[in-house]
Amino acid sequence: MKLSSSMFSLYSSSLGQPSSTFLSNSTNFISLKSVFPRSFIGRGNRRLSVVSKSGERTDEASAFQEGKSFFRSILGSMEAVYLSRNPTAKAILELVGSVNNDQICYDHLAFRTFGVNGHGIDSLARFFLDFGYTQREELKFPAKKLKALWYSPPDVPHLDSGSCVNGPLPRIFISELLVDQMSPKTQEIVRKYTEISGTGNKHAALASALGSLTWEKPKHSEFEELARESEYAAWTLVNGYAVNHVTISAHRLKSHLRDIKSLDRFIEDNGFKLNSEGVSPDGLLLQSSTVADTISFQFSDNITDSVPCSYIEFAERLLLPQYKNLRENEVKEFHRRDGFEVGNADKIFESTSKDQLSRIVA
């Protein structure tokens, strides 16, 4: 994963000056081992369990506490990259937050990956698993040739004054393209760039925080080739591990916008385009999203074109039936519908499609 001077500049501004201990034997590669607490290294996909100095075993929440400042810094850098590239998301977060000076909580952050050469879900998931997240259900999207896993955060206390990445820890939703199921040409292009990346997949979280691709910039013709078969593949080729979207937790708002229909109307009344809404079969998970922004991208063959970037989503999780009689001040997040729904997520994936992007200028 080659690092340009601009990447070091972004790293310096968001996380502090990199020390020489970040560099492996080659000065072109960054190693995260020096910044992770020792007990976090090499955990893979297992749930994290740490042995304290006293010999007592601590749970995922305790593991998170060991490195919480570093973890929050990485999330903050991921968010900063996302907001710098997506003016719609930035404007909406400011707009919603301005109503009664509300604190915004994220329901989840979402990422896209290539399921080949070690660059799939696991490449990014290991960072969250190392900080106490727990793997939950798998979702499959046969028509789009995708699969996804979501991860629940450790149960840790948070400051009531915290907002966005400094508020309650969000769920994490990571999807991957099932590359082996794609056409030979698409497979060839994706494999080419993931092979160029080399061990870049080991630093997926860092790449997301830096806003950097772990492979070289592609040719415009290759982007177009992927887009003809899979918008998801084309998006991932030019955006890499960048945050695909953040999701405002509507029911955690304090204003009248806590009802997602009111929030959607408010967003549209302020001139923003929304994608189709999704409602889970049980009626307890309601989701909507904006249409993705576009960004100017210079390809390796010196062609500059607009490519889809990211978007912002909204979710309302209703009370589970067994808790419907709780008083409002008694309700906690675990009393509400958890998880994700294939039908809803399938619609949300369309937020970066050409059909939806055309609605921005319609």
C-alpha positions in Angstrom: 0.0 0.0 0.0 2.0 3.0 -1.2 1.5 6.2 0.7 1.5 9.6 -0.9 2.5 12.8 0.8 -1.1 13.8 0.9 -2.0 10.7 2.9 0.6 11.5 5.5 -0.8 15.0 5.6 -4.3 13.7 6.3 -3.0 11.3 8.9 -1.0 14.0 10.6 -4.0 16.4 10.8 -6.5 13.8 12.1 -4.5 11.4 14.3 -1.3 13.1 15.1 2.2 12.8 13.6 3.0 9.2 12.6 6.0 7.9 14.4 8.8 5.7 12.9 7.4 2.7 14.7 4.5 2.8 12.2 6.8 1.8 9.4 7.6 -1.8 8.5 10.8 -3.0 6.8 9.6 -1.1 3.7 9.0 2.6 4.2 6.1 2.4 1.7 4.0 0.4 4.1 2.3 1.2 7.4 1.9 -1.3 10.2 -0.9 -1.0 12.8 0.7 -3.3 15.3 2.5 -0.5 17.1 -0.7 1.4 17.8 -3.0 -1.5 18.9 -3.0 -2.6 22.6 -1.0 -5.8 22.7 -4.0 -7.9 23.7 -5.8 -6.8 20.5 -3.3 -8.3 18.0 -4.1 -11.4 16.1 -7.6 -12.0 17.3 -9.1 -12.8 13.9 -12.8 -13.4 13.9 -13.1 -14.6 17.4 -14.9 -12.7 20.1 -12.4 -10.9 22.2 -11.5 -12.0 25.7 -8.6 -10.3 27.6 -6.7 -11.5 30.6 -6.0 -8.6 33.0 -2.8 -8.3 35.1 -4.6 -9.7 38.1 -5.5 -12.8 36.1 -9.2 -12.0 35.9 -10.9 -12.4 32.5 -12.6 -9.2 31.3 -15.4 -9.0 28.7 -15.6 -7.1 25.4 -16.6 -3.9 27.1 -13.4 -3.9 29.2 -11.4 -4.6 26.1 -12.9 -1.6 24.4 -12.0 0.6 27.4 -8.3 -0.2 27.0 -8.1 1.4 23.6 -11.2 3.6 23.5 -9.4 6.9 22.7 -7.6 5.3 19.7 -10.8 3.6 18.5 -12.8 6.8 18.7 -10.0 8.6 16.8 -10.1 6.1 14.0 -13.9 6.4 13.8 -13.6 10.2 13.8 -11.1 10.1 10.9 -13.4 7.8 9.0 -16.2 10.2 9.6 -14.1 13.2 8.6 -13.2 11.6 5.2 -16.8 10.8 4.7 -18.0 14.3 5.4 -15.3 16.0 3.4 -16.5 14.1 0.3 -20.2 14.2 0.9 -21.7 17.7 1.3 -25.2 16.4 1.4 -24.5 14.3 4.4 -22.7 17.1 6.2 -25.5 19.5 5.5 -28.2 17.1 6.7 -26.3 16.3 9.9 -26.0 20.0 10.6 -29.6 20.6 9.7 -31.1 17.9 11.9 -28.7 18.8 14.7 -29.9 22.4 14.6 -33.5 21.4 15.6 -33.6 22.0 19.3 -29.8 21.6 19.4 -30.3 17.9 19.1 -27.6 15.2 19.7 -27.3 12.8 16.8 -26.6 9.1 17.3 -25.5 6.8 14.6 -27.5 3.6 14.2 -24.7 2.0 12.0 -21.8 2.7 9.7 -21.6 0.7 6.4 -18.7 -0.4 4.3 -18.2 -2.2 1.0 -15.5 -4.7 0.1 -14.3 -7.1 -2.6 -14.7 -10.7 -1.6 -11.4 -12.0 -3.1 -7.7 -12.1 -2.2 -8.4 -11.4 1.5 -10.0 -8.1 0.7 -13.6 -9.0 1.8 -15.6 -8.6 5.0 -12.9 -10.0 7.3 -10.3 -7.5 6.2 -12.3 -4.7 7.8 -14.2 -6.6 10.5 -11.1 -7.6 12.4 -10.6 -4.0 13.5 -14.0 -3.9 15.1 -13.7 -7.4 16.5 -10.5 -6.4 18.2 -12.3 -3.6 20.0 -15.1 -5.8 21.4 -17.6 -5.9 18.6 -19.6 -9.2 18.1 -20.4 -10.8 14.8 -24.1 -11.3 14.2 -26.3 -12.4 11.3 -25.3 -12.9 7.7 -27.5 -11.4 4.9 -27.5 -12.6 1.3 -28.3 -10.7 -1.8 -28.3 -13.2 -4.7 -29.4 -10.9 -7.4 -26.6 -8.4 -6.6 -24.1 -11.2 -5.9 -23.4 -9.8 -2.5 -23.4 -10.9 1.1 -23.1 -9.0 4.3 -22.4 -9.4 8.0 -23.3 -7.0 10.8 -21.6 -6.5 14.1 -23.0 -5.3 17.4 -21.0 -2.9 19.6 -19.7 -3.7 23.1 -22.0 -2.5 25.8 -20.1 0.5 27.1 -21.2 3.7 28.9 -21.2 6.9 26.9 -21.6 10.5 27.7 -25.1 11.9 27.1 -23.4 15.0 25.5 -21.7 12.8 22.9 -22.9 13.1 19.3 -22.2 11.1 16.1 -19.0 9.0 16.5 -18.6 10.4 20.0 -22.0 9.1 21.0 -23.3 5.5 21.5 -21.1 3.1 19.5 -22.8 2.3 16.2 -23.5 -1.1 14.7 -21.2 -2.0 11.8 -22.5 -3.3 8.5 -19.9 -4.7 6.1 -20.8 -6.2 2.7 -18.7 -7.9 0.0 -19.0 -8.6 -3.7 -18.9 -12.3 -4.4 -16.3 -11.9 -7.1 -16.2 -15.6 -8.1 -19.8 -15.2 -9.3 -19.0 -12.3 -11.6 -18.2 -12.4 -15.3 -14.6 -13.3 -16.3 -13.8 -9.7 -17.3 -15.1 -8.2 -14.0 -13.1 -10.9 -12.1 -10.0 -10.0 -14.0 -10.2 -6.3 -13.2 -11.0 -6.8 -9.5 -8.3 -9.4 -9.0 -5.8 -7.1 -10.8 -6.3 -4.3 -8.2 -6.6 -6.5 -5.1 -3.3 -8.2 -6.1 -1.7 -4.7 -6.6 -2.9 -3.9 -3.1 -0.8 -6.8 -1.7 -1.1 -6.7 2.1 -3.1 -3.5 2.0 -6.1 -5.6 3.2 -4.4 -5.9 6.6 -4.7 -2.1 7.0 -8.3 -1.7 5.8 -9.3 0.4 8.8 -6.3 2.7 8.4 -7.1 3.1 4.6 -10.6 4.1 5.6 -9.4 6.6 8.1 -6.9 8.1 5.6 -9.4 8.1 2.7 -6.9 6.2 0.6 -7.1 3.3 -1.8 -4.9 0.4 -1.0 -4.4 -0.2 -4.8 -3.4 2.1 -7.6 -6.0 4.3 -9.3 -7.8 2.4 -12.0 -8.3 3.2 -15.7 -11.6 4.9 -16.7 -12.4 2.1 -19.1 -12.1 -0.4 -16.2 -14.4 1.6 -14.0 -17.0 1.7 -16.9 -16.6 -2.0 -17.5 -17.4 -2.8 -13.9 -20.3 -0.3 -13.8 -22.0 -2.1 -16.7 -22.2 -5.3 -14.6 -22.2 -4.2 -11.0 -22.6 -0.6 -9.7 -21.3 -2.0 -6.4 -18.1 -3.2 -8.0 -17.5 0.1 -9.7 -18.2 2.1 -6.5 -15.7 -0.1 -4.5 -13.0 0.2 -7.2 -12.8 4.0 -6.8 -13.9 4.4 -3.1 -12.2 1.4 -1.5 -12.7 1.0 2.2 -14.2 4.5 2.6 -17.4 4.7 4.7 -20.3 4.0 2.3 -22.9 5.6 4.5 -23.7 6.6 8.1 -27.2 6.2 9.5 -29.0 8.7 11.8 -30.9 6.9 14.5 -34.2 8.7 14.2 -35.8 7.3 17.4 -32.9 8.6 19.5 -33.6 12.2 18.4 -35.3 14.4 21.1 -37.2 16.6 18.7 -40.4 15.9 16.6 -38.1 14.4 14.0 -37.7 11.2 16.0 -40.6 9.8 13.9 -38.9 8.7 10.6 -41.8 10.0 8.4 -41.5 13.4 10.0 -37.7 13.2 9.5 -38.2 12.3 5.8 -40.6 15.1 5.2 -38.2 17.5 6.9 -35.3 16.4 4.7 -37.3 16.6 1.5 -38.8 20.0 2.5 -35.3 21.3 2.7 -34.5 20.3 -0.9 -32.9 16.8 -0.6 -33.8 13.8 -2.7 -34.6 10.5 -0.9 -34.3 7.0 -2.1 -37.1 4.5 -1.7 -38.2 3.7 1.8 -37.9 0.2 3.3 -40.0 -1.4 6.0 -39.1 -4.8 7.5 -41.8 -7.6 7.3 -42.5 -7.2 11.0 -43.0 -3.5 10.6 -40.5 -2.7 13.3 -37.5 -1.5 11.2 -38.0 1.6 9.0 -35.3 2.9 6.8 -34.8 5.6 4.1 -31.8 7.3 2.6 -30.6 10.1 0.4 -29.2 9.7 -3.1 -25.4 9.5 -3.1 -23.3 12.6 -3.9 -20.8 12.4 -6.8 -17.2 13.4 -6.7 -14.7 14.3 -9.4 -12.2 11.4 -9.8 -9.0 11.5 -12.0 -8.3 8.0 -13.4 -4.8 6.7 -14.1 -5.3 7.4 -17.8 -5.8 11.1 -17.0 -9.5 11.0 -17.7 -11.5 12.9 -15.1 -15.1 11.9 -14.5 -17.8 12.1 -11.8 -18.2 9.0 -9.8 -20.7 8.1 -7.1 -19.6 8.7 -3.5 -21.6 8.2 -0.4 -25.0 9.0 1.1 -26.7 9.2 4.5 -29.4 6.9 5.8 -32.1 7.2 8.4 -33.4 4.4 10.6 -36.2 4.1 13.2 -36.3 0.9 15.3 -39.6 0.4 17.0 -40.3 -1.3 20.3 -40.5 -5.1 20.4 -44.0 -6.3 21.2 -43.1 -7.5 24.7 -41.9 -4.0 25.6 -44.7 -1.9 24.1 -46.0 -1.0 27.5 -42.8 0.5 28.8 -42.8 4.2 29.8 -40.7 6.4 27.5 -38.1 7.1 30.1 -37.6 3.3 30.7 -36.9 2.4 27.0 -33.4 1.3 26.2 -31.9 0.4 22.8 -32.1 -3.3 23.5 -35.9 -3.0 23.9 -36.1 -2.1 20.2 -36.0 -4.2 17.0 -32.3 -5.1 16.3 -30.5 -6.3 13.3 -31.1 -5.7 9.6 -33.5 -6.8 6.8 -32.5 -8.0 3.4 -35.4 -6.3 1.6 -34.6 -2.9 3.3 -30.9 -3.2 2.6 -31.4 -4.2 -1.0 -33.2 -0.9 -1.6 -30.6 1.1 0.3 -27.8 -0.4 -1.9 -29.5 1.4 -4.8 -28.6 4.8 -3.4 -25.4 4.9 -5.4 -26.9 3.6 -8.7 -27.1 5.7 -11.8 -30.9 5.6 -11.8 -30.9 7.2 -8.4 -28.1 9.6 -9.1 -30.1 11.0 -12.1 -32.8 12.1 -9.7 -30.5 14.7 -8.1 -30.7 16.8 -11.2 -34.2 15.9 -12.2 
